[in-house]
Amino acid sequence: MKGRLLSPLLALLCACSGEHEAPVPAQAPAETRASSAEGERVRAFLAQYREQSFRGLPDANQAAALAPHLSPRLNGLLHDALAGQQAYKARYPSDKPPMIDGDIFSSLFEGASSGEIDAVEVADGHVTVRVKYSYSDPETHKVIETWPDRFLLVRDGSGWLIDDLEYLGGWGFAPRGRLSAALAETSALGKSASDPVR
């Protein structure tokens, strides 16, 4: 008799105990947004960059036009890289200096024909904006290459600013790593009297 009474009682106690168990916290996945203030910042930068229409490092006037969209760190790296490039030209006038041509703001040397915001990702306090680019033949307008690149943003008093660019082109001769590393390498040419590795 007691055994028959205890079984329902134990079942009830187990059920009540389960109701009060703390749920196991799950890791929050990266938040992905198609449109945001961060995406608008990158879109505005790309529009300004296309309007400037230059290749290689920007000169002082071009850099000033881009500056409102970039972080102080990235603006400083661009300034130092231009100084390094000019020092290299002065030291080796017959050599082609680094970052003198090609599109430094995308993986493709020729630059993109068009680009659109693909995703804005927020994870662990970091914000990245992935841009989907395409390059078309200037004569036939046939798309030759498509690829993504990723902008890294930081927040300051004026809102979101671009702090770096990660090259994601998948072909063999595409640049690897980040724009900041290439800028730092070029700026070092103006700070060293030794012959740079070429």
Buried (B, 14 or more C-beta within 10 A) or exposed (E): EEEEEEEEEEEEEEEEEEEEEEEEEEEEEEEEBEEBEBBBBBBEBBEBBEEEEBBBBBEEEBBEBBBEBBBEEBBEBBBBBBBBBBBBBEBBEEEEBBBEEBBBBBBBBEBBBEBEBBBBBBEEEEBBBBBBBBBBEEEEEEEEBBBBBBBBBBBEEEEBBBBBBBBBBEEEEBBEEBBBBBBBBBBBBBEEEEEBEE
